[in-house]
Amino acid sequence: MRVSKRATSAIALSAAAALVASGCSSGGDGDTAASTDGSIVVHGVQPENPLVPSNTTETGGGKIIDWMWTGLVEYPNDGGAPRNALAESINTTDSKVFTIKIKAGTKFHDGTEVKAKNFVDAWNWAAYSPNGAQNGTFFADIAGFDQTYTTDPDGADGPKKAPTPTADKLSGLKVIDEQTFEVTLAAPTAVFPTKLGYSAFMPLPDVFFTMKPEEFGKNKPIGNGPVKFVSWEDNSLIKLTRFDDYNLRDKMKVKDVDVKLYQDDNAAYADLLANNLDFMEVVPTSALAGDKWKTDLGDRGRSTVTPSTAFIAFPIYDKRFQNPKLRRAVSLAVNRQEISDKIFFGTRKPADSWANPLTPGAKPGNCTACKFDPETAKTLLAEAGGFTGEMVFYYNADSAHKDWMDAVAQQVKTNLNINARAEGVPTFAVFRQNINAHKMTGPYRAAWQQDYPDVENWVNPLFITNGSSNDGLYSNPEVDALAKQASGAPSLEASHEAFAKAVEKVDQDVPSIPVYFYGQQSGHSEKIKKLELNNVGEIDITSVEL
């Protein structure tokens, strides 16, 4: 699950309305601070896919896309309301028809100007389901989506195929002039302008449509953000450099960014301590005991909380995991407090809700399946007919997940007498490829960091049928209907109430298991004079001073 230009946790519920009403620009012609030479090395993992914004749903590629592209809207690091970035104005009178005007004179990395058509063309490409964009369903709000996007009627393993869409362009998109386009939604949607900072909504240059997407994304990704692509060596290094023609507020102060792709967090931490790595987003769990990371890093360390949750997801396409009583039994067998205390030394909070409580519209404490109740778990397991064979919990081994996944498997084994164990997949990219190919044969680690500041982002991508990150293929028509009602609500307050009802149904089905809310311990090298984190804990590379 993805990290992108994600929202802050403290945005007021009226943020979308404020954004539209103000029609404000980002202000100024850019940062007046002098740029400097110099380079930084930041921690990363191998992206799952080539770097195409609407086809990236995971953290490895997501953070790089966030640096390489700038969208219509941005989410300030300080917790303020969403503000326009590339948009000059976003206006509506009814939350159904939006007129979006972009700033003139901004460029893609190939020197071509960013125009309204680059947004319209990119959105149409993503919304046309034969193109296979993983983020395609994010355009479901827009009129005509039901003609451009079709789904496989009997699932990935069935003999039938998705029918060919009747249209290849969204009827709700119209270019007005070089800087202006109009978006007509299928129904009034109050949260729509807030979503426009998410990476799925980024523009694409004209050259994208002359190439194969994988060729563009691997060899020559062209964005419009403060850094541009140089090279990509698989499982080793992605090199980025400052885009000197960038003219919005967040210009780079350093020249080069090397994203070093690690397979072992402990090796990355050793590099951080030796000042060979300039930023590590999350220190390994081995450094948490006795606050070792504080001793190691001193004033180079920092701690924060983020609107992010760790989950364990079920492959519901596997018949062994289709009984909700079995899934609830597994969840009730997990002692989240013990994991928080013994594995994370109190730096993570046990999850008790489906959406992270830092998110606007989220209801705290609404995960009844998050309680630790081994006796009820045993009863439910018996009612489900038990579980035969081995239950393997999978995780990616190139980040610090082994300890807590081992703990979950051991608790399930002890409390349910299931032959359970945890197993690491060597790299995040391979792990995600297996998930997206629906090849998982047991529960697996997942996580979600909000893409934009609204509870909708914790429901539609994860739990509606064919949601962009509904990797386990969960489906409940009642959830779909309630989520549709919520998405089309005329106000955020009404939307949030409807989403709460949808979540009640999710809680009954337990398609995944919320385990803990993230706390984040990060570190930087001695060469860093200043840096800021956004509110999902990513480094804001434009803030870095050496």
C-alpha positions in Angstrom: 0.0 0.0 0.0 1.1 3.2 -1.0 2.9 6.3 0.3 2.3 9.4 -1.8 1.8 13.2 -1.4 -0.3 12.3 1.5 -2.3 14.5 3.7 -1.7 15.8 7.1 -3.6 14.5 10.1 -4.9 17.7 11.5 -6.9 19.1 8.5 -10.3 20.3 9.4 -13.3 18.5 8.1 -14.2 21.6 6.0 -10.9 21.5 4.1 -12.4 20.6 0.8 -14.9 23.4 0.9 -12.3 25.9 2.0 -10.1 24.8 -0.9 -12.8 25.3 -3.5 -14.2 28.5 -2.1 -10.8 30.2 -1.9 -9.6 29.3 -5.4 -6.2 30.3 -4.0 -2.9 29.8 -5.8 0.2 28.5 -4.1 1.5 32.0 -4.0 4.8 33.4 -5.2 7.0 32.3 -8.0 9.1 29.9 -6.0 11.4 29.6 -3.1 13.8 32.5 -2.9 16.5 30.6 -1.0 19.6 30.0 -3.0 20.1 26.5 -4.3 23.2 24.7 -3.4 25.2 21.9 -4.8 25.6 18.6 -2.9 23.8 15.3 -2.8 22.0 13.1 -0.3 21.4 9.4 -0.1 18.1 8.2 1.2 16.8 4.8 2.1 14.5 3.0 -0.3 13.3 -0.4 -1.5 12.9 -1.7 -5.1 9.6 -0.4 -6.6 7.1 -3.0 -7.7 6.4 -1.4 -11.1 7.9 1.1 -13.5 7.3 4.7 -12.4 3.9 5.6 -13.7 1.8 7.5 -11.2 -1.6 5.9 -11.8 0.0 2.4 -11.8 1.8 2.7 -8.5 0.2 1.5 -5.3 3.1 0.9 -3.0 5.8 2.7 -1.0 8.9 1.8 -2.9 7.8 3.6 -6.1 5.3 5.9 -4.4 7.7 8.2 -2.7 9.8 8.6 -5.8 6.7 9.5 -7.8 5.8 12.1 -5.1 9.2 13.7 -5.6 9.2 13.6 -9.4 5.6 14.9 -9.9 3.6 17.9 -8.7 -0.2 17.7 -8.8 -3.0 20.2 -8.6 -3.1 20.1 -4.8 -0.5 19.7 -2.1 -0.8 18.9 1.6 1.4 21.1 3.8 3.9 19.6 6.2 2.6 21.7 9.1 -0.9 20.2 9.2 -2.6 23.0 7.4 -5.5 22.6 5.0 -4.9 21.4 1.5 -3.8 24.2 -0.8 -3.4 24.5 -4.6 -0.1 23.6 -6.1 -0.2 23.5 -9.9 -3.8 24.6 -9.8 -4.4 28.3 -10.1 -8.0 27.8 -9.0 -10.6 25.0 -8.4 -14.1 26.3 -8.6 -17.5 24.7 -8.2 -21.0 25.8 -7.2 -22.5 22.4 -6.6 -19.6 19.9 -5.8 -20.5 18.2 -9.1 -19.1 20.3 -11.9 -15.5 21.6 -11.2 -13.6 24.1 -13.3 -9.9 23.7 -12.8 -7.4 26.3 -14.1 -3.7 25.4 -13.9 -0.8 27.8 -13.8 0.8 28.8 -17.1 4.4 28.3 -17.8 5.3 25.2 -15.7 7.2 22.4 -17.5 7.7 18.7 -17.7 11.3 17.4 -17.4 11.5 17.1 -21.2 10.9 20.9 -21.5 7.3 20.7 -22.8 4.7 22.9 -21.0 2.2 21.3 -18.6 -1.2 21.9 -20.1 -4.8 21.1 -19.1 -4.8 18.3 -21.7 -2.0 16.5 -19.9 -4.3 16.0 -16.9 -7.3 15.0 -19.1 -5.2 12.6 -21.2 -3.6 11.0 -18.1 -6.9 10.6 -16.3 -8.5 9.0 -19.4 -5.6 6.6 -19.8 -5.9 5.5 -16.1 -9.7 5.2 -16.2 -9.6 2.9 -19.3 -9.5 -0.5 -17.7 -7.7 -2.4 -20.6 -4.6 -0.2 -19.8 -4.4 -2.0 -16.4 -3.7 1.0 -14.2 -3.9 -0.2 -10.6 -5.2 3.2 -9.5 -7.9 3.2 -12.2 -10.8 3.1 -9.7 -9.8 6.4 -8.2 -11.6 8.0 -11.2 -14.9 6.3 -10.4 -16.3 9.7 -9.2 -16.2 11.1 -12.7 -19.1 10.8 -15.1 -18.6 8.1 -17.7 -16.4 5.8 -15.6 -19.0 3.0 -16.0 -18.3 3.1 -19.8 -14.5 3.2 -19.6 -13.9 0.7 -16.8 -15.1 -3.0 -16.8 -14.2 -5.8 -14.5 -13.7 -9.6 -14.8 -17.1 -11.1 -14.0 -15.7 -14.4 -12.5 -12.5 -13.2 -11.0 -8.9 -13.6 -12.1 -9.0 -17.4 -12.2 -12.3 -17.8 -14.0 -12.6 -18.5 -17.7 -14.4 -15.3 -18.5 -12.7 -12.0 -19.3 -13.7 -8.4 -18.6 -15.8 -7.1 -21.5 -14.3 -4.3 -23.6 -15.4 -0.9 -22.4 -17.9 1.0 -24.6 -15.8 4.2 -24.3 -12.1 5.0 -24.0 -12.6 8.5 -22.6 -14.5 9.8 -19.6 -17.5 11.8 -20.6 -17.0 14.0 -17.5 -13.7 15.4 -18.7 -13.5 18.4 -21.1 -10.6 20.6 -22.1 -11.7 24.3 -22.1 -8.4 25.9 -23.1 -4.7 25.3 -22.7 -4.8 26.1 -18.9 -8.4 25.1 -18.1 -10.4 21.9 -17.9 -13.8 20.9 -16.6 -14.6 17.9 -14.5 -18.2 16.6 -14.2 -18.8 14.0 -11.5 -21.5 11.4 -11.5 -22.9 12.8 -8.3 -21.9 15.7 -6.0 -18.8 14.7 -4.1 -17.6 17.0 -1.4 -14.2 15.4 -0.9 -13.2 15.4 -4.6 -10.9 18.5 -4.6 -9.1 17.2 -1.5 -8.2 14.0 -3.4 -6.4 15.9 -6.2 -3.0 15.9 -4.6 -2.8 12.1 -4.7 -0.4 10.6 -7.3 -3.2 8.9 -9.4 -4.2 12.4 -10.5 -0.8 13.6 -11.7 -0.4 14.8 -15.4 1.5 12.9 -18.0 3.6 14.4 -20.8 2.6 13.9 -24.5 5.6 11.5 -25.0 4.0 9.0 -22.5 1.3 8.2 -25.1 3.9 7.4 -27.8 5.6 4.7 -25.6 4.8 1.5 -23.8 4.1 2.4 -20.2 6.7 0.0 -18.8 9.3 1.6 -21.1 8.4 5.1 -20.0 8.4 4.2 -16.3 11.6 2.2 -16.2 13.9 3.9 -18.7 12.6 7.5 -19.1 9.9 8.6 -16.6 9.2 12.2 -17.1 7.4 14.2 -14.4 6.9 17.8 -13.6 8.2 17.9 -10.0 11.3 19.4 -8.4 13.6 16.4 -9.3 14.0 14.5 -12.5 15.0 10.9 -13.2 18.6 9.9 -14.1 18.9 6.2 -13.9 17.6 3.0 -12.2 19.7 0.0 -11.3 17.4 -2.8 -10.0 17.7 -3.6 -6.3 20.6 -1.2 -6.0 20.1 2.5 -6.8 17.7 5.1 -8.3 19.4 8.4 -9.2 17.5 11.7 -9.3 18.7 15.2 -9.9 17.3 18.7 -9.4 15.0 20.0 -12.2 16.4 23.6 -12.6 13.4 24.8 -14.6 11.0 24.0 -11.8 9.2 27.2 -10.8 6.7 26.4 -8.1 7.2 27.0 -4.4 9.1 23.8 -3.4 12.4 24.1 -5.2 15.3 21.8 -4.4 18.1 23.2 -2.3 20.4 20.3 -3.0 21.3 19.0 -6.4 21.3 15.2 -6.4 19.2 12.5 -4.6 20.4 8.9 -4.6 17.7 6.4 -3.5 19.7 3.4 -2.2 17.6 0.2 -2.5 18.2 -1.9 0.5 17.4 -5.6 1.2 18.2 -5.4 4.9 17.1 -2.6 7.3 19.9 -3.5 9.7 22.5 -2.8 6.9 20.8 0.5 6.2 20.9 1.4 9.9 24.6 0.6 10.0 25.1 3.0 7.0 23.1 5.6 8.8 25.3 5.4 11.9 28.4 5.6 9.8 27.0 8.7 7.9 26.9 6.8 4.7 23.1 7.1 4.5 21.6 10.6 5.0 18.0 9.6 5.9 16.3 6.5 7.1 12.5 6.7 7.4 12.0 3.9 10.0 14.9 2.5 12.1 14.8 -1.3 12.6 13.1 -2.8 15.6 16.5 -4.0 16.9 17.3 -0.3 17.6 14.1 0.3 19.7 15.0 -1.8 22.8 16.1 0.4 25.6 15.8 3.4 23.3 19.1 2.4 21.7 18.3 4.5 18.6 18.3 7.6 20.8 21.7 6.8 22.2 23.0 5.9 18.7 21.6 9.0 16.9 21.3 11.7 19.5 19.9 14.9 17.9 20.1 13.1 14.5 17.0 11.1 15.5 13.4 12.1 15.6 10.1 10.5 16.5 6.6 11.2 15.1 3.2 9.7 14.6 1.6 9.2 11.2 -1.9 8.4 9.9 -0.8 4.9 9.1 -1.8 1.5 10.2 -0.2 -2.0 9.9 -2.6 -4.7 8.8 -2.6 -8.4 8.1 -4.7 -9.1 5.0 -6.3 -12.4 3.9 -6.3 -13.9 0.4 -10.0 -14.3 0.3 -9.7 -15.8 -3.2 -8.3 -18.8 -1.3 -11.2 -21.0 -0.2 -9.5 -21.7 3.1 -9.9 -18.1 4.1 -13.5 -17.3 2.9 -15.3 -18.0 6.2 -15.5 -14.7 8.1 -15.7 -16.6 11.4 -12.2 -18.0 10.7 -10.9 -14.6 9.9 -12.4 -13.1 13.1 -11.0 -16.0 15.1 -7.5 -15.2 13.8 -7.9 -11.5 14.7 -9.2 -12.2 18.2 -6.2 -14.5 18.8 -3.8 -11.6 18.3 -2.6 -9.8 21.5 -1.9 -6.4 20.0 -0.9 -4.9 23.4 1.8 -7.5 23.8 3.2 -6.9 20.4 3.3 -3.2 21.1 5.0 -3.7 24.4 7.4 -6.5 23.6 8.3 -6.0 20.0 8.0 -2.2 19.6 8.7 -1.2 23.2 5.6 1.0 23.3 6.5 3.0 20.1 3.4 1.6 18.3 -0.2 1.7 19.6 -2.5 -1.3 19.4 -5.0 -0.8 16.6 -8.7 -0.5 17.7 -10.3 1.0 14.6 -10.4 0.4 10.8 -9.3 3.9 9.8 -6.4 5.5 11.6 -7.9 7.9 14.2 -5.7 10.7 12.9 -7.8 10.8 9.8 -10.7 13.2 9.4 -13.9 11.3 9.6 -12.4 8.2 11.2 -14.3 6.7 14.2 -12.1 5.5 17.0 -12.7 2.1 18.6 -14.9 0.7 15.9 -12.9 -2.5 15.3 -14.7 -5.1 17.5 -12.5 -7.8 15.8 -9.4 -6.0 17.3 -10.1 -7.2 20.8 -7.9 -9.9 22.3 -10.3 -12.7 23.2 -8.8 -16.2 22.7 -11.8 -18.0 24.2 -14.2 -16.5 21.7 -11.6 -17.1 19.0 -11.5 -20.8 19.8 -15.3 -21.0 19.6 -15.4 -19.2 16.3 -12.7 -21.4 14.8 -14.7 -24.5 15.7 -17.9 -23.0 14.2 -15.9 -22.3 11.0 -14.9 -26.0 10.8 -11.3 -25.5 12.1 -8.3 -25.0 9.8 -6.4 -27.9 8.2 -2.7 -27.7 7.3 -0.2 -24.9 7.8 -1.1 -21.2 8.1 1.8 -19.2 6.8 2.0 -15.5 7.5 4.0 -13.7 4.8 6.0 -10.5 4.9 8.7 -8.7 2.9 12.1 -9.5 4.5 13.9 -6.3 3.2 12.2 -4.2 6.0 11.9 -4.7 9.7 8.8 -6.9 9.9 10.1 -10.3 10.9 9.8 -9.8 14.7 6.2 -8.7 14.8 5.1 -11.2 12.1 6.7 -14.0 14.0 4.9 -12.8 17.1 1.5 -12.8 15.3 2.1 -16.3 14.0 3.1 -17.6 17.4 0.1 -16.1 19.1 -2.2 -17.8 16.5 -0.4 -21.1 17.0 -0.6 -20.8 20.8 -4.2 -19.5 21.1 -5.9 -21.4 18.3 -3.6 -24.5 18.1 -3.1 -23.9 14.4 0.1 -24.9 12.8 1.2 -21.3 12.1 4.5 -19.7 11.2 5.8 -16.5 9.5 7.9 -16.5 6.3 9.8 -13.7 4.6 9.7 -12.9 0.9 13.2 -11.5 0.0 12.2 -8.2 -1.6 9.3 -5.9 -1.4 8.9 -5.8 -5.2 8.5 -9.6 -5.4 6.2 -9.6 -2.4 3.9 -7.0 -4.0 4.0 -8.7 -7.4 2.8 -11.9 -5.7 0.0 -10.0 -4.0 -1.2 -8.3 -7.1 -1.1 -11.6 -9.1 -3.3 -13.1 -6.3 -0.8 -15.8 -5.6 -0.7 -15.5 -1.8 -1.4 -18.7 0.0 -1.7 -17.3 3.5 -2.3 -14.1 5.4 0.2 -11.4 4.6 1.6 -8.1 5.9 0.0 -5.0 4.6 -0.1 -1.3 5.6 -2.0 1.8 4.7 -0.9 5.4 4.8 -3.6 7.8 3.8 -3.4 9.3 0.3 -5.6 12.3 1.2 -7.2 13.5 4.5 -10.5 11.8 4.6 -11.9 8.5 5.9 -13.1 7.7 2.3 -9.5 6.8 1.5 -9.6 4.1 4.2 -12.7 2.5 2.7 -13.0 2.8 -1.1 -9.5 1.6 -2.1 -9.4 -1.2 0.5 -12.9 -2.6 0.9 -15.2 -2.0 -2.1 -15.3 -4.6 -4.8 -12.4 -4.0 -7.2 -11.0 -1.2 -5.1 -7.5 -0.3 -6.2 -5.8 -1.8 -3.1 -8.4 -4.5 -2.4 -5.7 -7.1 -2.9 -7.5 -10.0 -1.2 -10.6 -9.6 -3.5 -13.0 -9.0 -0.7 -16.5 -8.2 -1.9 -19.7 -7.3 0.0 -22.6 -5.7 -2.0 -23.8 -3.9 1.2 -20.4 -2.3 1.7 -20.4 -1.3 -2.0 -23.8 0.3 -1.7 -23.1 2.2 1.5 -19.7 3.4 0.2 -21.3 4.7 -3.0 -23.9 6.5 -0.9 -21.1 8.0 1.2 -19.0 9.0 -1.7 -21.9 10.9 -3.3 -23.0 12.7 -0.1 -23.4 16.5 -0.5 -21.3 17.3 2.6 -18.3 15.8 4.4 -20.4 15.3 7.6 -23.0 13.2 5.7 -20.3 11.3 3.9 -18.5 10.4 7.1 -21.7 9.1 8.7 -22.4 6.9 5.7 -18.8 5.6 5.7 -19.2 4.7 9.3 -22.1 2.4 8.4 -20.0 0.8 5.7 -17.3 0.1 8.2 -19.7 -1.6 10.5 -20.2 -4.2 7.7 -16.5 -4.5 7.1 -16.0 -5.1 10.9 -18.4 -8.1 10.6 -16.6 -9.6 7.7 -12.9 -9.0 8.9 -11.3 -9.0 5.4 -8.1 -7.9 7.1 -6.7 -7.4 10.6 -5.7 -4.0 11.9 -2.7 -4.7 14.2 -1.0 -1.4 15.2 -1.0 2.3 14.5 2.4 3.5 13.4 4.8 5.6 15.4 7.9 6.4 13.5 11.5 6.7 14.6 13.7 8.2 11.9 17.3 9.3 11.6 19.6 11.5 9.4 23.3 11.9 8.9 25.5 14.6 10.3 25.7 16.4 7.0 22.0 17.4 7.2 21.6 20.9 8.5 17.8 21.0 8.2 15.0 18.7 6.9 11.2 18.4 7.3 9.0 15.4 7.3 5.5 15.3 5.8 2.8 13.9 8.0 3.1 10.4 6.7 6.8 10.5 7.7 8.4 10.8 4.3 11.4 13.1 3.9 10.4 16.3 2.2 13.5 16.4 -0.1 12.8 20.0 -1.1 13.3 21.1 2.6 16.8 19.5 2.9 19.7 21.8 3.6 23.3 20.6 4.0 
